[in-house]
Amino acid sequence: MSEISWGDFEKVELRVGTVVSVDEFPEARRPAYKLRVDFGDEIGVRKSSAQITDLYHSSDLVGKQVLAVVNFPAKQIGPFMSECLVTGFVTQSGEVVLAVPDRKVANGLRLA
């Protein structure tokens, strides 16, 4: 594992947002959802492709708060433009467990 400086960490905008909609993403190479996540007034709603179909049903995701990187450049994923990176932990079997706050907080709050 390589070390980074505090300045490197400060550049990463990890923010909390609430999933407002979930759509299937059949064009994705690996099973995924297309998420729309509300990060509050300052950032707004961003789109993300998330390979989280193994552990999460689309109906369970709406209203769920997630932690995402919001300052990566947008990335084209097939026909979809992803505007943020929803974070999670990849298990040994390849399933993704979402990184989420353990209590409800205001959308847009930055991880400190």
trRosetta pair geometry for C-beta under 8 A, 3 or more apart (Angstrom, degrees):
i j d omega theta_ij theta_ji phi_ij phi_ji
4 8 3.9 -103 174 76 113 146
4 9 6.1 130 107 -47 122 81
5 8 4.8 111 54 -2 72 97
5 9 7.4 -136 99 0 46 84
6 9 5.7 -55 -155 37 38 112
6 10 6.3 41 149 -24 68 106
7 10 5.6 -52 -145 33 33 115
7 11 7.0 41 154 -28 61 99
8 11 6.0 -53 -163 21 34 115
8 12 7.7 29 147 -19 62 100
9 12 6.1 -56 -164 25 42 109
11 71 7.6 -133 160 96 69 143
12 69 6.1 -59 -168 -126 93 108
12 71 7.1 -174 -149 52 36 114
13 69 6.4 105 73 -159 65 60
13 70 4.8 -70 108 57 117 86
13 71 3.9 94 22 -12 120 115
13 110 6.6 -75 -154 -123 68 109
14 67 5.9 12 -180 180 100 102
14 68 7.2 168 -148 84 58 25
14 69 5.9 -34 -92 -89 64 63
14 70 7.9 147 -110 5 17 83
14 87 7.3 -4 -137 -15 107 146
14 110 6.5 99 73 -162 62 67
14 111 3.8 -21 95 21 117 124
15 39 5.3 51 123 -146 136 119
15 43 6.6 121 109 -13 170 163
15 67 7.4 166 84 -150 26 59
15 68 6.3 -30 64 65 73 76
15 70 5.0 -8 24 -8 122 130
15 108 5.6 -23 -169 -149 125 34
15 109 6.6 148 -151 75 73 36
15 110 5.5 -41 -94 -96 76 58
15 111 7.3 -127 -75 -11 27 79
16 39 7.7 145 90 -129 38 75
16 65 5.4 13 -177 -179 106 113
16 66 7.2 162 -149 80 62 32
16 67 5.8 -35 -94 -95 67 64
16 68 7.9 122 -112 19 22 75
16 101 5.7 2 -115 -24 141 125
16 105 5.6 65 76 75 162 112
16 106 7.7 111 78 86 119 43
16 107 6.4 -128 105 -127 81 42
16 108 7.1 -41 65 24 70 17
16 109 5.1 3 31 56 112 89
16 111 7.6 117 -39 -56 85 79
17 37 4.0 82 115 160 134 105
17 38 5.5 171 -169 77 97 39
17 39 4.1 -52 -92 -80 117 68
17 40 7.5 -128 -110 -10 80 75
17 43 7.7 -91 -86 85 122 134
17 46 7.3 -77 -120 37 175 101
17 65 6.9 167 87 -147 26 69
17 66 6.2 -25 64 60 76 79
17 68 6.0 -28 22 23 116 121
17 70 7.9 111 -34 -73 130 124
17 84 7.8 61 15 108 151 167
17 107 5.3 55 -124 -148 54 96
17 108 7.1 61 -86 -57 77 48
18 37 6.8 157 74 -158 29 69
18 38 5.0 -17 59 55 86 99
18 63 6.5 -19 -172 -150 108 29
18 64 7.1 156 -150 80 65 29
18 65 5.3 -41 -91 -91 69 69
18 66 7.8 136 -108 14 22 74
18 107 5.5 -74 -2 -87 95 118
19 22 6.4 22 171 -56 124 98
19 35 5.5 -68 -130 -158 103 113
19 36 7.3 105 -159 73 60 51
19 37 5.6 -38 -94 -100 53 76
19 38 8.0 -175 -85 14 5 78
19 61 4.8 -59 111 154 164 88
19 62 5.6 -117 111 -110 101 33
19 63 6.7 -35 68 23 85 24
19 64 5.1 13 23 55 118 80
19 65 7.8 -153 -1 -85 76 21
19 66 6.3 60 -44 -6 97 117
20 36 5.1 -58 64 100 95 98
20 37 6.9 156 7 -113 84 21
20 38 5.0 73 -37 -25 124 107
20 45 6.5 -54 30 -125 141 122
20 62 6.9 35 -166 -143 18 83
21 35 7.3 155 85 -157 55 46
21 36 4.4 22 48 37 94 115
21 62 6.7 21 -101 -106 29 105
22 33 5.1 -19 -163 -177 97 133
22 34 7.3 143 -160 74 46 54
22 35 5.7 -12 -104 -104 73 69
22 36 7.9 -136 -63 21 38 73
22 58 4.1 -175 110 -155 133 92
22 59 7.9 -131 56 -57 135 28
22 61 4.9 87 -60 75 146 129
22 62 6.0 -117 -1 -57 106 85
23 33 6.7 139 68 -168 41 76
23 34 4.4 -18 63 59 97 106
23 58 7.8 75 -81 -138 10 139
24 33 6.8 -61 -111 -118 29 66
24 34 7.5 9 82 14 17 92
24 58 7.3 -67 -63 -65 69 146
25 28 4.4 47 125 -19 110 118
25 31 7.9 127 69 -169 91 43
25 32 4.4 -36 65 87 135 88
25 33 5.8 160 -5 -135 108 13
25 34 4.8 127 -72 -35 107 87
25 49 6.1 98 -117 -136 169 98
25 78 7.9 135 179 54 104 140
25 80 6.7 -40 -135 -26 117 156
27 78 4.5 161 127 159 115 153
27 79 5.6 22 95 18 168 106
27 80 7.4 156 70 -16 123 104
28 31 6.7 105 87 -133 122 12
28 32 4.1 -82 136 30 178 115
28 49 6.5 157 -98 -166 129 127
28 51 7.5 -173 160 -89 146 89
28 77 6.9 8 -111 151 90 112
28 78 6.2 -131 -89 -2 48 145
28 80 7.9 -24 -72 21 91 134
29 78 7.7 178 -26 -57 77 120
30 51 5.3 16 106 -124 116 129
31 51 6.6 104 86 -144 59 78
31 53 4.2 -81 136 43 117 148
31 54 7.6 120 82 -47 129 71
32 49 5.1 27 157 179 142 91
32 50 6.0 155 -161 77 91 34
32 51 4.6 -53 -94 -86 92 61
32 52 7.6 62 -137 17 60 59
32 53 6.5 -123 -90 -24 18 112
33 49 7.4 167 82 -153 42 51
33 50 5.4 -17 58 62 89 90
33 52 6.4 -48 18 52 112 90
33 53 6.3 146 -34 -70 91 88
33 56 7.8 -72 -10 95 144 113
33 58 6.1 159 -118 -99 135 93
33 61 7.1 137 119 19 170 170
34 47 6.6 -14 -176 -165 91 103
34 48 7.7 158 -158 81 48 39
34 49 6.0 -28 -102 -99 62 68
34 80 5.9 -134 -108 -134 119 148
35 47 6.9 149 83 -157 54 51
35 48 4.8 -17 62 63 104 88
35 49 7.6 171 17 -92 82 17
35 50 5.4 24 -10 3 125 121
35 61 7.0 -100 -111 153 111 140
35 66 8.0 3 165 26 159 157
35 86 6.4 35 53 -37 152 147
36 45 5.4 14 177 178 98 115
36 46 7.5 168 -153 84 56 30
36 47 5.7 -28 -99 -97 67 67
37 45 6.7 158 78 -153 36 65
37 46 5.5 -23 61 63 91 80
37 47 7.8 156 16 -98 79 18
37 48 6.1 10 -2 8 121 118
37 66 6.4 -79 -125 53 135 116
37 68 6.2 102 104 -6 165 154
37 84 6.5 -86 54 62 130 142
37 86 6.9 157 -49 -81 152 110
38 44 7.5 -74 -142 170 62 34
38 45 5.0 -30 -95 -94 64 82
38 107 5.4 -27 118 -149 86 158
39 42 7.4 -74 122 70 96 80
39 43 3.7 -31 98 78 126 128
39 44 6.5 14 54 60 91 27
39 45 7.2 164 15 -93 75 28
39 46 6.2 20 -7 3 121 107
39 68 7.6 -99 -83 60 119 119
39 70 6.2 69 -109 -97 167 149
39 84 7.8 148 -46 -74 137 163
39 107 5.5 -178 -159 168 24 99
39 108 4.8 98 163 -84 72 72
40 43 6.1 63 61 35 75 88
40 44 7.7 -64 82 -53 36 23
40 106 6.6 49 -87 157 138 89
40 107 3.8 168 -51 103 88 94
40 108 3.1 -66 31 -25 136 127
41 44 7.4 16 -160 -70 22 60
41 108 7.2 -46 37 -43 57 159
42 108 5.4 111 40 -153 108 143
43 46 6.9 -40 149 -31 107 114
43 70 5.7 -24 -148 -179 146 154
43 108 5.6 170 14 -114 111 100
46 68 7.5 -167 77 116 133 152
46 70 6.4 -177 -17 -130 165 95
46 83 4.1 -135 -163 97 97 117
46 84 4.3 73 125 -12 144 120
47 80 7.2 -137 147 180 132 99
47 81 6.6 79 77 89 134 70
47 82 6.1 -124 111 -126 86 41
47 83 4.9 83 49 15 72 105
47 84 7.5 150 72 21 33 84
48 68 6.6 -116 -67 -133 157 141
48 82 5.3 57 -132 -152 46 95
48 83 6.7 -94 -66 52 66 63
48 84 4.9 -61 -73 71 114 79
48 85 6.7 152 -135 -102 122 19
48 86 4.9 121 134 -20 156 101
49 77 4.7 -85 5 72 158 159
49 80 5.7 114 -66 104 118 139
49 82 4.7 -80 7 -83 91 123
50 86 4.8 -19 -93 55 124 134
50 88 7.8 94 -159 -10 108 133
50 96 7.5 -143 177 95 89 152
51 96 6.0 108 94 -4 79 141
52 55 6.4 -64 -178 53 77 89
52 56 4.8 7 139 32 105 124
52 61 7.8 111 98 -91 133 133
52 86 7.7 -58 -30 104 136 133
52 88 6.6 150 -94 -43 112 167
52 96 4.9 -88 -101 78 74 117
52 98 6.4 30 -130 -60 145 97
53 56 6.9 -87 -114 62 23 74
54 94 7.6 127 -35 105 165 81
54 95 4.3 -123 98 -121 143 96
54 96 7.1 120 41 26 111 69
55 95 5.2 95 -38 -180 112 121
55 96 6.9 -141 22 70 121 55
55 97 6.4 -12 65 -92 172 61
56 60 5.6 -137 -160 77 78 118
56 61 5.5 70 166 -64 126 104
56 98 7.1 46 -53 -24 143 121
57 60 4.7 88 60 2 82 107
57 61 7.5 -154 90 -15 44 88
58 61 5.8 -59 -155 25 37 115
58 62 7.5 38 157 -25 67 95
59 62 6.7 -42 -154 18 37 107
60 64 7.0 37 141 -43 66 133
61 64 5.1 -80 -156 23 45 127
64 98 7.5 61 146 101 134 165
64 100 6.8 -62 173 -119 99 139
65 100 5.8 116 90 -155 76 94
65 101 5.6 -29 109 34 132 101
65 104 6.4 152 -19 -123 144 63
65 105 7.1 123 -167 41 163 76
65 107 7.7 -143 -122 -91 103 74
66 86 5.1 -7 149 -146 142 106
66 87 7.4 161 170 42 93 67
66 98 5.6 -76 -122 -172 100 126
66 99 7.2 84 -164 74 71 63
66 100 5.8 -56 -107 -97 48 83
67 86 7.5 112 78 -157 45 60
67 87 5.0 -41 95 46 94 116
67 98 7.9 145 29 171 80 84
67 99 4.4 -58 46 106 122 103
67 100 6.5 -161 -11 -94 90 29
67 101 7.1 121 -58 -39 101 75
67 111 6.5 51 -148 -59 121 126
68 84 4.5 51 155 152 132 122
68 85 5.9 161 -162 79 82 44
68 86 4.7 -42 -96 -96 104 50
68 87 6.2 -177 -100 -7 40 82
69 72 5.4 60 121 -18 116 106
69 84 6.3 173 81 -167 52 77
69 85 4.3 3 47 53 103 104
69 87 6.8 91 -19 -53 85 106
70 83 8.0 14 -146 137 69 81
70 84 4.9 -19 -106 -117 60 116
72 75 7.1 -18 132 -28 118 110
72 84 7.1 127 42 -132 99 39
72 85 5.7 48 14 -14 145 114
74 81 5.3 11 174 177 122 102
74 82 6.6 161 -161 81 67 47
74 83 5.0 -21 -107 -103 94 64
75 81 7.4 154 76 -159 33 57
75 82 4.9 -18 63 61 87 102
76 80 7.5 143 -159 81 52 43
76 81 5.7 -31 -99 -102 61 69
76 82 7.7 -179 -89 17 10 78
77 80 5.0 -26 71 73 88 95
77 81 7.6 153 22 -102 73 18
77 82 5.2 41 -2 -18 120 115
82 85 7.4 65 150 -79 123 60
86 98 7.0 -36 159 -131 109 99
87 98 7.5 99 91 -158 54 60
87 99 4.3 -22 104 32 102 128
88 96 4.2 70 112 176 144 99
88 97 5.6 166 -171 78 100 38
88 98 4.6 -57 -99 -103 107 35
88 99 5.5 -154 -94 -12 39 77
89 96 7.0 146 69 -155 37 58
89 97 4.7 -19 58 60 94 98
89 99 6.7 105 -27 -63 84 87
90 94 6.5 -17 -171 -140 100 35
90 95 7.4 155 -151 77 55 33
90 96 5.6 -29 -94 -96 65 71
91 94 6.7 -44 71 27 76 19
91 95 4.7 3 32 55 120 84
91 96 7.6 -148 2 -77 81 22
91 97 6.5 78 -44 -17 101 106
101 104 7.2 127 94 -99 123 17
101 105 5.4 -60 139 6 174 114
105 109 5.1 -58 139 22 124 150
106 109 5.3 106 71 -40 82 107
